[in-house]
């Protein structure tokens, strides 16, 4: 979930006083959790546009809007690998006289590295998948086909494509 103090849309939540409102990206309605100190007083399904209570709930399961499961150890190795690649790319851009590109790359990558170290993810984390999974440069990522036995039979129906 992403914390949004004013705007309220799918995949976000907001906190106003002792009230937490959550709008999961996978539902048409939102939830309101009313607190009294450190106790939950009420849980309600609400209309996200009007705030009107649809019904009361006894419990609530909220799935993350984004979720990345990476061990701290793996993340540390990935950040070292990203930093090394950054050094190489900066050296290349400076050698080619592309100082603006080098500056942009350095600024963006350092911001992403800081986010990875602080919260465990960053916007565009898929760009670092090679480093996080530990693949070498040029090595293809795993796909669904990697999980099938070597002698499986696959049918591809592309009947909408004509030659």
Residue pairs with C-beta under 8 A, 6 or more apart in sequence:
1 11
1 12
1 13
1 22
1 62
1 64
1 65
2 11
2 12
2 13
2 65
3 12
3 13
3 14
3 15
4 12
4 13
4 14
5 14
5 15
6 14
8 14
8 21
8 23
8 30
8 48
9 23
9 48
10 23
10 24
10 25
11 23
11 24
11 25
11 65
12 23
12 65
13 20
13 21
13 22
13 23
14 20
14 21
15 21
18 34
18 35
18 36
19 32
19 33
19 34
19 35
20 32
20 33
20 35
21 30
21 31
21 32
21 33
21 46
22 30
22 31
22 33
22 62
23 30
23 31
23 48
24 30
24 31
24 62
24 63
24 65
25 65
26 63
29 45
29 46
29 47
29 48
29 54
30 45
30 46
30 47
30 48
31 43
31 44
31 45
31 46
31 57
31 60
31 62
32 42
32 43
32 44
32 46
32 51
32 53
33 40
33 42
33 43
33 60
34 40
34 41
34 42
34 43
34 44
35 41
42 56
43 56
43 57
43 58
43 59
43 60
44 53
44 54
44 55
44 56
44 57
45 53
45 54
45 55
45 56
45 57
46 52
46 53
46 54
47 54
66 121
68 120
68 121
68 125
70 78
70 120
70 132
74 132
74 134
75 116
75 117
75 120
75 132
77 131
77 134
78 116
78 128
78 131
78 132
78 134
79 113
79 116
79 117
79 131
81 131
82 109
82 112
82 113
82 116
82 128
82 131
83 113
85 131
85 137
86 105
86 106
86 109
86 110
89 102
89 105
90 102
90 105
90 106
93 99
93 101
93 102
93 105
94 102
111 122
112 122
112 123
112 124
112 125
112 128
115 121
115 122
115 123
116 122
116 125
116 128
122 128
125 132
129 135
129 141
130 136
130 137
130 139
130 141
133 141
133 142
135 141
148 154
